[in-house]
């Protein structure tokens, strides 16, 4: 946004509560990598400059990428400045911060879509002695107490955390609601390549039939890794991760008893069975196809 405004000679300022790439510095777990390949990092007037276009950047590399971009475009960033309120003020806006006020005709809220954890209200019924984390709080398995772990949610973050925590030696159960499964690689190409050439990422919001529903669609079950592995529920269950349905309720009459919607797990297994039967018929061999 800053680069586009500068290209049009529009005076502006970028207010940042921390440093550039603050969320990546302070609100991500240690092993997290981008879900998109490096080549797909394309910002106005800037892109990936390394020699591993099909790799997936880690946290430090992502921070460095964003810092480099801010420097290249000379973005007018006011760091360590927290916005406390935005109010209309006679046809313009008054933006109050902990370092003074700003007056502007236009305000762009570029705070992102995932900066507030979505915690089910039912979690309020958990006893105080059960330790809970959101992905913003979690860093690595070493911070977790001994014992089993329940991961609620089976999109990208949930499956990645279940995979990592299970590999640390803890028994893991993952609660599955709505999610979208996709292969990391199809016919030798990354799934993001297919989506890119198919124009999926170019679709405008006003071309979507139900934009509110589209905004609620879960993210793909993907992970960025050197092996380009497909991380889905099948892989997790093959490792020993226990699968349960959506978290439906918590009873605290005799300790904490959690209830799950079992029909979702049955539906998942019934959907997998036709594919499994086909694989068994062809002897486990993938049908050859023309590579794009």
C-alpha positions as CSV (number, residue, x, y, z in Angstrom):
1,X,0.0,0.0,0.0
2,X,2.8,2.4,0.9
3,X,4.6,1.8,-2.4
4,X,1.4,2.3,-4.4
5,X,0.7,5.6,-2.6
6,X,4.2,6.8,-3.1
7,X,4.1,6.0,-6.8
8,X,1.1,8.4,-7.0
9,X,2.8,11.1,-4.9
10,X,0.2,10.7,-2.1
11,X,1.5,11.9,1.2
12,X,1.1,9.2,3.9
13,X,2.5,7.5,6.9
14,X,2.6,3.9,8.1
15,X,1.9,3.5,11.8
16,X,3.4,0.3,13.3
17,X,3.0,-0.8,17.0
18,X,6.3,-2.5,16.9
19,X,9.0,-3.0,14.3
20,X,8.6,-3.8,10.6
21,X,7.2,-7.4,10.4
22,X,6.2,-7.2,14.1
23,X,3.8,-10.1,14.0
24,X,6.5,-12.4,12.5
25,X,8.9,-11.3,15.2
26,X,6.6,-11.7,18.2
27,X,3.5,-13.8,17.4
28,X,4.7,-16.9,15.5
29,X,6.0,-20.3,16.7
30,X,9.7,-21.0,16.2
31,X,9.5,-23.6,13.4
32,X,6.8,-21.8,11.3
33,X,7.5,-21.4,7.6
34,X,5.5,-19.6,4.9
35,X,2.9,-21.8,3.3
36,X,3.7,-20.3,-0.1
37,X,6.9,-20.9,-2.1
38,X,9.5,-18.2,-2.2
39,X,8.8,-17.3,-5.8
40,X,5.3,-16.3,-4.9
41,X,6.5,-13.5,-2.7
42,X,5.7,-10.7,-5.1
43,X,5.2,-7.2,-3.8
44,X,4.8,-4.0,-5.9
45,X,8.2,-3.3,-7.3
46,X,9.9,-6.1,-5.3
47,X,10.2,-9.9,-5.2
48,X,12.2,-12.8,-4.1
49,X,16.0,-12.3,-4.7
50,X,17.4,-15.6,-3.5
51,X,18.5,-18.9,-5.2
52,X,15.8,-21.2,-3.8
53,X,12.5,-20.1,-5.5
54,X,10.7,-23.3,-4.6
55,X,11.7,-23.2,-0.9
56,X,9.7,-21.9,2.0
57,X,11.1,-19.1,4.2
58,X,11.4,-19.4,7.9
59,X,10.6,-16.6,10.4
60,X,14.0,-14.9,10.3
61,X,14.0,-14.9,6.5
62,X,10.5,-13.5,6.3
63,X,11.4,-10.7,8.7
64,X,14.5,-9.9,6.6
65,X,12.4,-9.9,3.4
66,X,9.9,-7.4,4.8
67,X,12.7,-5.2,6.3
68,X,14.5,-5.2,2.9
69,X,11.3,-4.2,1.2
70,X,10.6,-1.4,3.6
71,X,14.1,-0.1,3.1
72,X,14.0,-0.4,-0.7
73,X,10.8,1.6,-1.1
74,X,11.7,4.0,1.8
75,X,8.4,3.4,3.5
76,X,7.6,6.2,6.0
77,X,7.2,3.9,9.0
78,X,6.4,5.3,12.4
79,X,7.5,2.3,14.5
80,X,6.7,1.7,18.2
81,X,3.5,3.7,17.8
82,X,0.2,2.2,19.0
83,X,-3.1,3.5,17.7
84,X,-5.6,3.9,20.5
85,X,-8.6,5.2,18.5
86,X,-9.8,6.4,15.1
87,X,-12.6,9.0,15.0
88,X,-14.3,11.0,12.3
89,X,-13.4,14.7,12.6
90,X,-15.3,17.1,10.4
91,X,-14.9,15.2,7.1
92,X,-11.5,13.7,7.9
93,X,-10.2,11.4,10.6
94,X,-8.4,11.9,13.9
95,X,-6.0,9.0,14.6
96,X,-4.9,9.0,18.2
97,X,-1.7,7.2,19.2
98,X,0.4,6.8,22.3
99,X,2.8,9.2,20.6
100,X,0.4,11.9,19.5
101,X,-2.4,12.5,17.0
102,X,-2.6,12.4,13.2
103,X,-5.2,14.0,11.0
104,X,-6.0,12.4,7.7
105,X,-8.6,12.4,4.9
106,X,-8.3,8.6,4.5
107,X,-7.3,5.7,6.8
108,X,-6.3,2.3,5.6
109,X,-6.7,-0.5,8.2
110,X,-3.9,-2.9,7.2
111,X,-3.9,-4.9,10.3
112,X,-4.4,-8.3,8.7
113,X,-7.1,-11.0,9.1
114,X,-5.3,-13.3,11.6
115,X,-4.0,-11.0,14.3
116,X,-6.8,-11.9,16.8
117,X,-7.0,-15.6,17.9
118,X,-10.3,-17.3,17.3
119,X,-11.0,-19.0,20.6
120,X,-14.3,-20.9,21.0
121,X,-16.5,-19.4,23.7
122,X,-16.8,-22.9,25.2
123,X,-13.2,-22.7,26.3
124,X,-14.2,-20.4,29.1
125,X,-15.5,-23.5,30.9
126,X,-12.1,-25.2,31.1
127,X,-10.7,-25.5,34.6
128,X,-7.9,-23.1,35.5
129,X,-5.4,-26.0,35.9
130,X,-5.6,-26.9,32.2
131,X,-3.0,-24.9,30.4
132,X,-4.1,-23.4,27.1
133,X,-2.3,-21.6,24.3
134,X,-3.3,-19.9,21.1
135,X,-0.9,-20.1,18.1
136,X,0.2,-16.6,19.0
137,X,1.4,-17.8,22.4
138,X,2.9,-21.1,21.4
139,X,6.6,-21.2,20.5
140,X,7.7,-24.8,20.7
141,X,6.9,-28.1,22.5
142,X,9.4,-27.4,25.3
143,X,7.0,-24.8,26.8
144,X,4.2,-27.4,27.2
145,X,3.7,-29.3,30.5
146,X,4.0,-33.0,30.4
147,X,1.0,-35.1,29.3
148,X,-1.3,-35.3,26.3
149,X,-2.2,-32.3,24.1
150,X,-5.6,-31.4,22.5
151,X,-5.3,-29.3,19.3
152,X,-8.6,-27.6,18.4
153,X,-8.8,-26.9,14.7
154,X,-7.5,-28.8,11.7
155,X,-6.5,-26.2,9.1
156,X,-2.9,-25.2,8.4
157,X,-2.0,-24.1,11.9
158,X,-3.7,-26.9,13.7
159,X,-2.3,-29.7,11.6
160,X,1.2,-28.2,11.7
161,X,1.1,-27.9,15.5
162,X,-0.3,-31.4,15.9
163,X,2.5,-32.8,13.8
164,X,5.2,-30.9,15.7
165,X,3.9,-31.7,19.2
166,X,3.4,-35.4,18.4
167,X,6.9,-35.7,17.1
168,X,8.2,-34.3,20.4
169,X,6.9,-37.4,22.1
170,X,3.5,-36.2,23.5
171,X,0.2,-38.0,22.7
172,X,-1.9,-35.6,20.6
173,X,-5.6,-35.5,19.8
174,X,-6.8,-33.1,17.1
175,X,-10.4,-31.8,17.0
176,X,-11.6,-31.5,13.4
177,X,-14.2,-29.1,12.1
178,X,-14.3,-27.6,8.6
179,X,-11.1,-27.8,6.6
180,X,-9.8,-28.0,3.1
181,X,-7.4,-30.8,2.1
182,X,-5.0,-30.3,-0.8
183,X,-1.8,-32.0,-2.0
184,X,1.4,-30.0,-1.6
185,X,2.6,-31.2,-5.0
186,X,0.5,-32.3,-8.0
187,X,2.1,-33.6,-11.2
188,X,5.4,-32.2,-10.1
189,X,4.1,-28.7,-9.5
190,X,3.3,-27.0,-6.2
191,X,-0.4,-26.6,-5.5
192,X,0.2,-22.8,-5.3
193,X,1.6,-23.0,-8.9
194,X,-1.6,-24.6,-10.1
195,X,-3.7,-22.0,-8.2
196,X,-1.6,-19.2,-9.7
197,X,-1.9,-20.2,-13.3
198,X,-5.6,-21.0,-12.9
199,X,-6.2,-17.4,-11.8
200,X,-7.5,-18.4,-8.4
201,X,-5.5,-15.6,-6.7
202,X,-6.7,-13.0,-9.2
203,X,-10.4,-13.4,-8.4
204,X,-11.8,-10.1,-7.1
205,X,-14.0,-10.0,-4.1
206,X,-16.9,-8.6,-6.1
207,X,-16.8,-11.6,-8.4
208,X,-17.6,-14.0,-5.6
209,X,-21.2,-15.1,-5.1
210,X,-21.1,-15.0,-1.3
211,X,-18.2,-12.9,-0.1
212,X,-19.1,-13.4,3.6
213,X,-19.0,-17.2,3.2
214,X,-15.8,-17.0,1.3
215,X,-14.2,-15.1,4.1
216,X,-15.1,-17.9,6.5
217,X,-13.7,-20.7,4.3
218,X,-10.8,-22.4,6.3
219,X,-7.3,-22.2,5.0
220,X,-5.8,-25.2,3.1
221,X,-4.1,-27.9,5.1
222,X,-0.6,-27.1,4.0
223,X,2.9,-26.8,5.4
224,X,6.1,-25.4,4.0
225,X,9.0,-27.9,4.3
226,X,12.2,-28.9,2.5
227,X,10.6,-32.2,1.6
228,X,7.4,-30.5,0.2
229,X,5.4,-33.1,2.1
230,X,1.6,-33.2,2.1
231,X,0.4,-32.7,5.7
232,X,-3.2,-33.8,6.2
233,X,-5.3,-35.9,8.5
234,X,-4.2,-39.1,6.8
235,X,-0.6,-38.4,7.6
236,X,-1.4,-37.4,11.2
237,X,-3.4,-40.5,11.9
238,X,-0.7,-42.7,10.4
239,X,1.7,-41.2,12.9
240,X,-0.6,-42.0,15.8
241,X,-2.4,-38.7,16.3
242,X,-6.0,-39.3,17.5
243,X,-8.8,-37.8,15.5
244,X,-12.0,-36.5,17.0
245,X,-14.8,-34.2,15.7
246,X,-15.6,-30.6,16.4
247,X,-15.4,-29.6,20.1
248,X,-19.1,-29.4,21.0
249,X,-19.1,-28.8,24.8
250,X,-17.4,-29.0,28.1
251,X,-18.9,-30.5,31.3
252,X,-17.2,-29.6,34.6
253,X,-19.4,-31.7,37.0
254,X,-16.7,-34.2,37.6
255,X,-13.5,-32.7,36.4
256,X,-13.4,-31.5,32.8
257,X,-15.2,-33.8,30.3
258,X,-15.1,-32.6,26.6
259,X,-17.8,-33.6,24.1
260,X,-17.1,-33.9,20.4
261,X,-19.3,-34.2,17.2
262,X,-18.5,-37.8,16.2
263,X,-20.4,-37.7,12.9
264,X,-17.8,-35.4,11.4
265,X,-15.1,-38.0,11.8
266,X,-17.3,-40.7,10.4
267,X,-18.0,-38.5,7.4
268,X,-14.3,-38.0,6.8
269,X,-13.5,-41.7,6.9
270,X,-16.4,-42.5,4.5
271,X,-15.1,-39.9,2.0
272,X,-11.6,-41.5,2.1
273,X,-12.7,-45.0,1.6
274,X,-13.6,-44.8,-2.2
275,X,-10.1,-43.4,-2.9
276,X,-8.5,-46.1,-0.8
277,X,-10.4,-48.8,-2.7
278,X,-9.2,-47.3,-6.0
279,X,-5.6,-47.3,-4.8
280,X,-5.9,-50.9,-3.7
281,X,-7.3,-51.9,-7.1
282,X,-4.4,-50.4,-9.1
283,X,-1.9,-51.9,-6.7
284,X,-1.0,-48.6,-5.0
285,X,0.5,-47.1,-8.2
286,X,-0.4,-43.6,-9.3
287,X,-2.0,-43.4,-12.7
288,X,0.5,-41.7,-15.0
289,X,-0.5,-38.3,-16.3
290,X,0.8,-35.6,-18.6
291,X,3.0,-33.2,-16.7
292,X,2.2,-29.6,-17.2
